[in-house]
């Protein structure tokens, strides 16, 4: 078996007895279907890489194993009856408690080759979308100060929610009244000049 990692040998050795044949079987199948695969450990579990990109990973728990393809969301399941889907902590094949819970070797080989093809085509796993932070309410003292300075108010209202948040957090996180007043005055001054909170760090 080429390009093996001794850490995976140790991982399998310390796994529960039911898990050892499952992990060994998957490992051998991956190397057979993709001789160029390399092994590593990421996030405490065995990972298999192809051309420097994650291909798949496996893990053993107290009562089950999991196995998943890194680009599962892009796979087509061509000519197979089992659907490869993202199933969170369960990997792509739900709870695996024995080798019998896995698809036939022919089907698994087809999956592995499809996954390697995606890597060769440059397909990458989409980064999870981050939910935008809710917009913070403007503190009353800032609202009052802006009403007295139309130019600063116009600048503040033209800013994106993230830019407004920077000023709001800066003011509300002040630990003393004196610091809050000083930051409030500076905020109005900078807004009057059309500056964002982090203008000093912008090129």
Buried (B, 14 or more C-beta within 10 A) or exposed (E): EEEEBEEBBEBBEEBEEBBBBBBBBBBEBBBBBBEEBBBBBEEEEBBBBBEEBBBBBBBBBEEBBBBBBBBBEBBEBEEBEBEBBEBEEBBBBEBBEEBEBBBEBEBBBBBBEBBBEBBEEEBEBEEEEEEEEEEEEBBEEBEEBBEEBEEBBEBBEEBEEEBBBBBBEBBBEBEEEEEBBEBBEBBBEBBBEEBBBEEEEEE
